[in-house]
Amino acid sequence: MNVIISDTKQACGEAAGGHAARAIREAIAARGGAAIIVATGASQFEMLGALVAADGIDWPKVTCFHLDEYISLPASHPASFRRYLKERFVDRLPAPPAAFHYVSGEAADPHAECRRLGELIRAHTIDAAMVGIGENGHLAFNDPPADFETTEPYLVVDLDEACRRQQLGEGWFESLDNVPQRAISMSVRQIMASRAIVCTVPDARKAEAVRKTIEGPVTPDAPASILQEHAAAALYLDPASASHLAG
């Protein structure tokens, strides 16, 4: 795992977006197309801005997969990750991607939705996974203790209180009671199967999770610590999120 600390939050996102853009261009050049995973949340604003502005990406050759979504939350809700990705990523691209496979949190059967998405993503090798880390150390919506063993690409998960309070604190919901208690999430193993992982984690509130990810043991109690085992994972930090690291 490579750790890159930028001078500012903006620079952190720009560096991560640049890395993702290079990985996509290289995949298209080498294999004629690319498949990527796109994350959401406040930590991804600057990274996504840099990625959509990047030159030289033939977006009609890129297939995109959605990382996670709340169960039963309408796509029209301000906190919907489908809405986030459409407004902040898909609608800003210079050309539509080959496909964008959204997670439908409103599916009548969330487990059937997991199976549908699993069949789609198994047909691809992911070239670049853009992810973040939660305040509780989660990777996607895999809260601690995360399932490091399942080979299913997508799971129905229960969200712990720390995760739900983060969503409230970021301003996505009016009260904790409004934050959904379940979600569909890409599994840890599916994320780790990506050729490259670009993890963008700015802000002081993530500092302890970052410390455990980089300096702690690999454990389901700190889900993002699994990134230590990925040879092409890059963790992009700003001074605030790196503030608990030794030295």
N, C-alpha and C positions, 0 to 999 in steps of 0.2 A: 504494500500500500504506500503510495506516494502522497506526501502532505505538502501543500502549497499554501503559504500564508501571504495574502496581499495586504497592501497598506490600508485599503478602505473596503467597505461592503460592496460598493459599485465595482471596484477593481476585481474583487473576488468573483462576482457574478460574470464579469466580462471574461476573465481568464477561464472560468468553467465553460462558458458558452463557446469560447474559442476552441477549447479541447473537444467539446462535443461536435462542433462543426468539422474539425479535422477528421475525427473518427468517421463521420458520415461520408465526407468526400472520399476518404480512403477506401471505405467499403464499396461505394459505387464504382470507383475506379478499378478495384480488384475483382468485384463479383457482379457488377452490373446493377446493383441495388443495395439498399440498406434497410435494416429493421431496427427500430429504436423503442425505448420505453421513456415516457414523459411523466414527470412528477408535477405536483402542485404545491400550494402553500406560499406563505409570505417569503420564505427563504429562496424561492425560485424566480422571483420577479426579474432580477437583474440578469440572471443566467438565460432565461427565456428571451428577454429583450435582445441580448447579444446574439443568441442563436438565430432568431428570425431575421436579424439584420445581416447575418453572415453572407458573404459572397460565395458564389461558385457551388452552391448545393442544388442539385437537380431534384427538387422536392417530389415531382411525380414518380420518382424511383424510390421513394422512402415510404415504408409501411410503419405505422405508429401504433403502439399499444399503451393503454391507459393503466396506471399503476394501481389505483384504488378508488373506491367511491362509497359514500354512506348508503346504507339500506333504507329505502322508503323516502328518501329526500328527493323532492321534485327537481328536475333539471333546471327549472326556472328560479330556484332558490339561490340567493347570493352566495351561499356556501357550497353549492354543488360543484364538484370537481369537473363534471362535464361542461358546465357553463364556463368555469375558469379556463379550461383548456381551449374551448372554442373561441372565447374572447381574447385570451392572452397569447394564444399560439396559432391555432388553425386559421383564424380569420386574418391574422397578420402576415401569413406566409405569402411570398410573391406568387406562388402557384400551389394548387391543392396537392396534398400528398397522395400517394397511390391508394392508401386506405388509412383511416384512423379508427381503431377498434375501441370504442368507448365501453366502459363498464356501466351497465344499466342497474343502478341501485333500486329502480322501481320495478324490476322484473318480478313477476308473480311468484316465481320460485328462485330464490337467490342461489341455491345449490345447482340448479339447472343452468343458471347464468354462468356460474363458475365452470361448469363442464363445457359450455359453448365457447367461452373464452380460452379454455385450456386447449381445445381442439385447434383453435386458430393459431395460438402462439406456438404450439408444438410443431407447426409447419415451418417455423422460422428459427434461425439462430440470431439472437439479438446482438447487434454490433455495438450499440452504446445504450446504457441505461443511465438516464439522468434521475438522480434520487436526492433526498435530503435525509436528515436525522431529526427525530423528534426530541423534545425536551426530556422525555423518559427513555431516550435511546432507541426508540422504535425505528424500524426500517420498513418503509411503506406503512401499513397499519398493523404490522406484526409487533404488538406490544409485549413487554416482558411478562412472563417468560415466553419467548418466541419459539415456534416450532421449527427447529433446524433440520428435521428429518423428513418431513413429508415431501413427496415428489409431485404432488398435485400443483399445477401452475397457479391456480387461484383458490382462495379459501374464504369461507364465511368466518369472521372473527368478532369477538366481543371487544369493545374499546374500554380500556381502563380509565379511571377517573383522571389520572394525570394527563392522558392524551386528550380527553374531552375538555379539561380545563385549559389546555394549550389552545384548542380551537376557539374557546370562549375568549381567552386573553388576546388572541390575534384579531378579534372583532368580527368573526364570521357569524356569531350567534348572539342573541339578546340575553340569554340566560343559560345556565348549565342544563336546566331541564329541556331546553330546546335542542341540545346537541344529541344526535342519534347515539344509541348504545351499541349498534352493530354496523358492520361494514363488509364489503367484499374487498379483499386485498390480494395482490400478487404475493406469492410465497417467497420466503427467503431463498430457497434453492433455485427458484426460477430467476430471481434477480442475479444470483451468483453465477448463473449459467451464461451471463452476458460476456461478450468478448472484452468489453471495457465498461467500467463503472465510473461515472462522473458524479461525485457527491458534493453538493454545494451546501455549506453550513455556516452562514454568518450569524452574528448577534450573540450578546453576552448570555442570554438565557439558555443557549445551547452549550455553554462552556463545559459544564460538568459531563454532559453526555459525550462531548468530543473527547474529553480526557479519558473516559472509560472506553471509548471506541479505539483510541490509539494506544493508550498506555496500560489498560486493564487486561485481564484475561479474556479469552474468547468464551463467551457464556451467553446462553439464552436470556439471562437476566439483564444483559446489555446487548440487545439484538444487533446493533450496528457493529459490534466488535467482530462479527464474522467477516467484515471487510478486510481484516488483517490477513485473511487466508486467500484473498484474490490478488493475483500477480499484477493485474492491470487496473486496479482501483486507485483513483486519485481523489483526495479529500481537499476541497478548496475552502479555506478559512479566512476570516478577517481577524484583526488583532483582538477583538472582543471575544469571539468564539474560541480563540487559541489561548486565552488568558489563564487557563488552569493547567496548561501543559508544563511539564518540568523543563526548566531552562528557558 
